[in-house]
Amino acid sequence: EDYISLPAKAKDARRFTFTSDSGHAEGCILSFQRRDDMEKIRDHYRALNKKGKLYSWTFIKENVLVVLQGEIPEAKARAYESALKKLTKK
């Protein structure tokens, strides 16, 4: 429901918070049934990045998209990317 303005719907979405060097930060994990839906949302975030309206880190593995606030340090964002890449299907 929080992501109504996005161009596609996720099958499941979870928002989370964590501590960053700049204080409190947020992210979300979205899973999809269709890859093209995921790509629409990824492209939406990337377009906002280019327009300077918002900056977010976006990482994909299979049907999962992780979006993190852009103000978190790159090293921390890359740690989330690494963890995502290490996930295996159950």
PEQUI-V150576 format. One record per residue. RES is the residue in three letters. PHI is phi in radians with two decimals (none if undefined). Layout:
# PEQUI-V150576
res = [RES;RES]
phi = [PHI;PHI]
This chain:
# PEQUI-V150576
res = [GLU;ASP;TYR;ILE;SER;LEU;PRO;ALA;LYS;ALA;LYS;ASP;ALA;ARG;ARG;PHE;THR;PHE;THR;SER;ASP;SER;GLY;HIS;ALA;GLU;GLY;CYS;ILE;LEU;SER;PHE;GLN;ARG;ARG;ASP;ASP;MET;GLU;LYS;ILE;ARG;ASP;HIS;TYR;ARG;ALA;LEU;ASN;LYS;LYS;GLY;LYS;LEU;TYR;SER;TRP;THR;PHE;ILE;LYS;GLU;ASN;VAL;LEU;VAL;VAL;LEU;GLN;GLY;GLU;ILE;PRO;GLU;ALA;LYS;ALA;ARG;ALA;TYR;GLU;SER;ALA;LEU;LYS;LYS;LEU;THR;LYS;LYS]
phi = [none;-1.23;-1.95;-1.05;-1.33;-1.32;-1.35;-2.69;-1.91;-1.53;-1.22;-2.59;-2.53;-2.35;-1.69;-2.48;-2.15;-2.69;-1.54;-2.22;-1.00;-1.58;1.91;-1.35;-2.38;-2.25;-2.66;-2.54;-2.08;-2.11;-2.07;-2.33;-1.47;-2.05;-1.08;-1.14;-1.13;-1.10;-1.13;-1.08;-1.24;-1.00;-1.12;-1.06;-1.12;-1.14;-1.13;-1.10;-1.04;-1.15;-1.37;1.33;-1.39;-2.82;-2.19;-2.43;-1.47;-2.27;-2.34;-2.20;-2.53;0.92;-1.82;-2.06;-2.10;-1.90;-2.14;-2.13;-1.03;-1.20;-1.34;-1.27;-1.07;-1.00;-1.04;-1.22;-1.07;-1.16;-1.15;-1.16;-1.06;-1.08;-1.10;-1.09;-1.14;-1.44;-1.12;-2.18;-1.20;-1.65]
